[in-house]
Structures are given as C-alpha cells and as structure tokens.
Amino acid sequence: MADLTAAQKQLLQGLFKSPEASCLDCGGYHLRSCPRVKRQAWIGNGNRTEVEYWQSGQYDDSETIYPEDVFDDTESA
C-alpha cells in the first residue's frame, strides 16, 4: 500500500472505527469486491451459504487498506 498522508489516515481511522465499514472477509477496506474471495454461493434470500478464499500470496491486495496501515502502534481501531 502506498504511503498515506495524515489526512488520509485520519479519514480511514474513522471508517475503521465503524464495524460495518471493514470487509468481513479480509478485515480491510477496498472499493471493489474483496480480492481474498475466490468463490461465493448465495441463496435466493441474499444470504451467503459458501465462501472459498484464495490462499495467502495468491491474490493481489495492493488496493486494500488494512487497519495496521492507518493506526500507529499506540492507537487502536
């Protein structure tokens, strides 16, 4: 992940403090679908019934921002 400015970090810290903002699959924040998810199955009512993940190192998460990218060691999400 590219270096973030202090203003960008502050904005993202606010997002991460809201539990529904981060991805349930990877814990990060991204604008597109989660790069960690390889395959999903859904039922008619919109509930996900299956999810298959890529193994570590098999997916590109370069556009994903994780909490550790925006919080210093002394701060927490």
N, C-alpha and C positions, 0 to 999 in steps of 0.2 A: 504494500500500500504506500502511496506517495506521502510525503510529509504533509501534515495538516497544519494550517495556521491556527493561532489561538482562538480566533472567532469560529472557525470550523469545528474545532474541538469542543468549544462551549455549546454550540448548537447540537452537536451529536451527543454530548453528555446528557442534554435534556431529553433527547429521544430515548437513550438507553435507560433513563430513569423511569420510563413508562414501559411496563412489562409487555404490552401488546405491540410495541414498535420493533422489537428484535425478532428475528426469524426463529420459529420453533424448531427448525431442523438443524441450523448451524449456530444460532446464538448471535449472529452478526446482523448487519444492516446492508441491504442491497436493493437496487431499484428494479431488477429483473427477478425472474424465478431463482430459487436457491440453486447455486451451482453444485451443491453437495448431493442433491436428489437426482438419482438415476432414473427411477421409475415410480409412479404412483398409481393407485387404483382407487376409484371413488364409487360410492353407491348413489342411487337416484336422489336421495335427500341432501346430497352435498357433503356427506361425511366421508373422510378418507379411511379406507379399510386396510390399505397396504402401502408401504413405502420401502423402497430399496435405495441404499446410498452408495455412492462411489466410494472406493477405498481412499484413504489418505494419500495424497500425491497424484491421484488420478483425475482431479478436477481443477479448474482454474478459478481460484477465489481472489484474484487480483483486484476485482471490483467490489469486494466485500470488505466492510469496515467492522472490526470486532471491538468489543469494549476495551480490550487492552491497548488498542490503537489511540483511544481518546482519553483514557484516565491514566493519571500518573500513579505511581506505586502507593502514594498516600491517599488517593481518592478511591471511591468505590461506586459501583453502579447502583 
